[in-house]
Amino acid sequence: MTMDPDARRLMDLIALAGRPRYQDLPPIEARAAMLAGRAVLQPPPVDVGECRDFVIPGPAGDIPARLYRGTRAPAEGAPGLLYFHGGGWVIGDLDTHDGVCRALAEGADQCVISVDYRLAPEHVFPAAAEDAVAAWKWVAGEAAALGLDPARIAVGGDSAGGNLAAIVCLAARESGLPMPAGQVLIYPVTDLTAVHDSHARVTSGVPLTADLMLWFRDHYLAHAEDQLDWRASPLRAAHLCHLPPAFVLTVGLDPLCDEGIAYARRLEQDGGQVTHLHLANQVHGFLTMGRIIRSAGFSLETICGYLRRLPGRG
């Protein structure tokens, strides 16, 4: 499969640098490596009208969070996006995804709240999912105090964060919490059984390979049977009915490709409104590589356009 020329150039640079693979590092060193890489790969952060850190009460203590308010977003009653960063539930934090959250806040004239949920292996499944649901419950309840319109708050995330965003929507349906206004699932993890063909197809030469995905999974899950729990594998839920409109971004050079496509199709089959963007020549994680991969900027603009068109935002 042909790779985007910018992505190919980046892969060649990474190979020349001889950077160790995440799966060859202890988690704490892998986290530092991701943060250092994002500082190099992301374009200069865009200015926003407000950026402040705060905490959200969670099931095991305070959850760090960061609020971004776009310069054109109103001080009260603004649309919002609760965002969960990627990193396989093992790496990633507020700073690794600062650039993406700023772009989403500014480009969609909204507030973005980024959530620094607990990471594995210090906190195994279902810790991240529990933090994500707790963050949604709190933000939905405190919307007015945050300057948000409770009817116009979506959830979103990339990779493991896309997994958590999907789980929040399912949990809201199952437990009677307010339902998000939409869900933005960026190359999401939807099935931790790793049975889809793309796991066998994408094994080298890209940022996320099948063996790295297994490294993440094995740090996150304490028990093999957890793979079948919808709070880990939302594709395994009994049905995907009565969920909010979804934007699903998948990329071809990604072991998660086929399970992301399967999730988009099931959402649609179960009566959901789905906008599915598939980039066959792109690699997993490219949205946080916009300094080199130019289509990252175009794709972020597409996501912002989708968010602006959600019901009540037009």
C-alpha positions in Angstrom: 0.0 0.0 0.0 1.4 3.4 -1.0 2.3 5.7 1.9 1.8 9.5 1.9 5.1 11.1 0.8 5.3 13.2 4.0 4.7 10.2 6.2 7.3 8.3 4.2 9.9 11.0 4.7 9.1 11.0 8.4 9.5 7.2 8.6 12.8 7.4 6.9 14.0 10.1 9.3 12.9 8.0 12.3 14.8 5.0 10.9 18.0 7.1 10.4 17.8 8.4 13.9 17.8 4.9 15.4 15.2 5.9 18.0 14.4 2.9 20.3 10.9 1.5 19.9 8.4 2.2 22.6 8.0 -1.6 23.3 11.8 -1.8 24.0 11.5 0.8 26.8 10.1 0.8 30.3 6.8 2.7 30.3 8.2 5.7 32.2 10.9 6.1 29.5 8.4 5.5 26.7 6.3 8.4 28.1 9.3 10.7 28.0 10.1 9.6 24.5 6.6 10.3 23.3 6.6 13.8 24.8 10.0 14.6 23.3 8.9 13.4 19.9 5.7 15.4 19.9 7.7 18.6 20.6 9.6 17.9 17.4 6.7 16.7 15.2 4.0 19.1 16.1 3.7 22.6 14.4 3.9 25.7 16.7 0.8 25.7 18.9 -1.9 28.1 17.9 -3.1 30.8 20.3 -6.4 30.4 22.1 -8.5 32.7 24.1 -8.0 30.8 27.4 -5.9 27.9 28.5 -6.0 26.8 32.2 -5.3 23.6 34.1 -7.7 22.3 36.8 -8.8 19.0 38.3 -11.8 16.8 38.0 -12.9 14.6 40.9 -12.4 11.0 39.9 -13.0 7.5 41.4 -9.4 7.3 42.7 -8.7 11.0 43.3 -8.4 14.1 41.3 -8.0 13.8 37.5 -5.8 16.5 35.9 -7.5 18.4 33.1 -6.9 21.4 30.8 -9.5 23.7 29.4 -8.9 25.5 26.0 -11.4 28.2 24.9 -11.1 29.3 21.3 -10.7 33.0 20.7 -14.2 33.2 19.1 -15.9 30.9 21.5 -18.3 32.7 23.9 -17.5 33.0 27.6 -20.9 31.4 28.4 -22.9 28.7 26.7 -20.0 27.6 24.4 -20.0 24.3 22.5 -17.5 21.9 23.9 -15.4 18.8 23.3 -14.2 16.5 26.1 -11.0 15.0 24.7 -9.0 11.9 25.6 -5.4 11.6 24.4 -3.9 8.6 22.7 -1.0 6.5 23.8 -2.2 3.0 24.3 -3.4 3.8 27.9 0.3 3.7 28.8 1.9 6.9 27.4 0.6 10.3 26.5 -0.6 13.2 28.6 -2.0 16.8 28.5 1.2 18.1 26.9 1.6 15.5 24.2 -1.8 16.5 22.7 -1.7 20.2 23.6 -1.3 21.2 19.9 -4.2 19.1 18.7 -6.5 20.4 21.5 -5.6 24.0 20.7 -6.3 23.4 17.0 -9.7 21.8 17.8 -10.6 24.6 20.2 -9.7 27.4 17.8 -10.8 25.7 14.6 -14.3 24.8 15.8 -14.9 28.0 17.9 -15.4 25.9 21.0 -14.0 24.8 24.4 -11.9 21.7 24.6 -11.3 19.9 27.9 -8.4 17.5 27.7 -8.4 14.7 30.3 -5.2 13.2 31.9 -6.7 9.8 32.9 -4.8 7.2 34.9 -2.2 5.2 32.9 -1.2 1.6 32.9 0.6 -0.4 34.1 0.4 1.5 37.4 -3.4 1.6 36.9 -4.8 -1.3 34.8 -8.2 -1.7 33.2 -10.8 -0.4 33.9 -9.1 2.6 35.5 -8.8 4.7 32.3 -12.4 3.9 31.4 -13.7 4.8 34.8 -11.8 8.1 34.8 -13.2 8.9 31.3 -16.8 8.2 32.4 -16.3 10.2 35.7 -14.9 13.1 33.7 -17.9 13.1 31.4 -20.3 12.9 34.3 -18.6 15.8 36.0 -18.3 18.0 32.9 -21.9 17.4 31.9 -23.0 18.4 35.4 -20.7 21.4 35.7 -21.2 22.7 32.2 -22.6 26.1 33.2 -19.8 26.8 35.6 -17.3 26.0 32.8 -19.1 28.3 30.4 -20.4 25.5 28.3 -23.8 24.6 26.8 -24.6 21.2 28.3 -26.6 20.3 25.1 -23.6 20.9 22.9 -20.7 19.0 24.4 -19.2 16.2 22.3 -16.6 13.6 23.3 -13.6 12.6 21.2 -10.1 11.2 21.2 -7.4 9.5 19.2 -6.3 5.9 19.4 -6.8 4.8 23.0 -8.5 8.1 23.5 -11.0 7.3 20.7 -11.6 4.0 22.6 -12.4 5.9 25.7 -14.7 8.4 23.9 -16.7 5.5 22.4 -16.9 3.9 25.8 -18.2 7.1 27.4 -21.1 7.1 24.9 -21.9 3.5 25.6 -21.7 4.1 29.4 -24.0 7.1 29.1 -26.6 4.9 27.4 -26.2 2.1 29.8 -26.3 4.2 33.0 -28.6 7.0 32.1 -26.0 9.8 32.1 -26.5 12.7 29.7 -25.6 11.7 26.2 -22.8 13.5 24.4 -23.9 15.6 21.4 -21.4 13.7 19.2 -18.4 11.5 19.2 -15.2 12.0 17.3 -13.2 8.8 17.0 -9.8 9.2 15.5 -8.2 5.9 14.5 -9.8 4.3 17.5 -9.1 1.1 19.3 -12.4 -0.8 19.3 -11.5 -4.5 19.7 -8.6 -5.6 21.9 -8.9 -9.2 20.7 -6.7 -8.1 17.8 -8.4 -10.6 15.4 -8.9 -8.2 12.5 -6.8 -8.6 9.3 -5.0 -5.3 9.6 -3.2 -6.6 12.7 -1.5 -9.2 10.5 -1.0 -6.8 7.7 0.6 -3.8 9.5 3.7 -5.2 11.2 6.6 -2.9 10.4 7.7 0.5 9.0 5.0 2.6 10.7 4.5 4.3 14.1 2.0 1.8 15.4 2.7 -1.8 14.6 0.8 -4.9 15.6 3.4 -5.9 18.2 3.4 -2.4 19.8 -0.3 -2.6 20.0 0.0 -5.9 21.9 2.6 -4.3 24.2 0.0 -1.6 25.0 -2.7 -4.1 25.5 -0.7 -6.3 27.8 0.2 -3.4 30.0 -3.4 -2.2 30.2 -5.3 -5.5 30.7 -4.7 -7.6 33.8 -6.8 -10.5 32.6 -7.2 -12.1 29.1 -11.0 -12.1 29.5 -11.0 -8.3 29.8 -10.6 -8.2 26.0 -14.3 -9.1 25.6 -15.6 -6.4 28.0 -17.2 -3.6 26.1 -15.4 -1.1 28.4 -12.2 -2.3 26.8 -13.5 -3.4 23.3 -16.6 -1.3 22.4 -17.0 -3.3 19.2 -17.9 -6.2 21.5 -21.0 -4.4 22.9 -24.2 -6.2 22.3 -25.5 -3.4 20.1 -24.5 0.2 19.1 -28.0 1.6 19.0 -29.1 5.0 20.5 -25.7 6.6 20.4 -24.8 10.1 19.3 -23.7 11.1 15.8 -20.1 9.9 15.0 -17.2 11.1 13.0 -14.8 8.2 12.5 -11.3 8.7 11.0 -9.4 5.6 9.9 -6.1 5.2 8.2 -4.9 2.4 6.0 -1.3 1.9 7.4 -2.5 1.1 10.9 -3.2 -2.2 12.7 -6.3 -0.6 14.0 -7.7 0.1 10.5 -10.1 -2.8 10.1 -11.6 -2.6 13.6 -12.2 1.2 13.2 -14.0 0.5 9.9 -16.0 -2.2 11.5 -17.1 0.1 14.3 -18.2 2.8 11.8 -20.2 0.2 9.9 -21.8 -1.2 13.0 -22.8 2.2 14.2 -24.5 2.9 10.9 -26.1 -0.6 10.8 -27.5 0.0 14.2 -29.2 3.3 13.1 -26.5 5.8 13.9 -25.5 8.9 11.9 -21.9 8.3 10.8 -19.4 10.3 8.9 -16.5 8.1 8.0 -13.2 9.5 6.6 -10.7 6.9 5.5 -7.2 7.9 4.4 -5.7 4.8 2.8 -2.1 6.1 2.5 -1.8 7.6 6.0 -0.2 6.3 9.2 -1.6 6.0 12.7 -0.8 9.1 14.9 -0.3 11.5 12.0 -2.5 14.2 13.5 0.2 14.9 16.1 2.9 15.0 13.4 1.7 18.1 11.5 5.1 19.8 11.3 6.1 17.2 8.8 2.8 15.5 7.6 0.9 18.3 6.0 -2.4 16.4 5.7 -2.6 16.6 9.5 -3.7 20.2 9.2 -6.3 19.4 6.6 -7.7 16.6 8.6 -8.0 18.7 11.7 -9.8 21.3 9.7 -12.2 18.5 8.5 -12.9 17.5 12.1 -13.5 21.1 13.1 -15.9 21.5 10.2 -17.8 18.4 11.4 -18.0 19.7 15.0 -19.3 23.1 13.8 -22.1 21.3 11.9 -23.3 19.2 14.9 -26.9 19.9 15.9 -27.3 23.2 17.7 -24.0 24.5 16.5 -24.8 25.8 13.0 
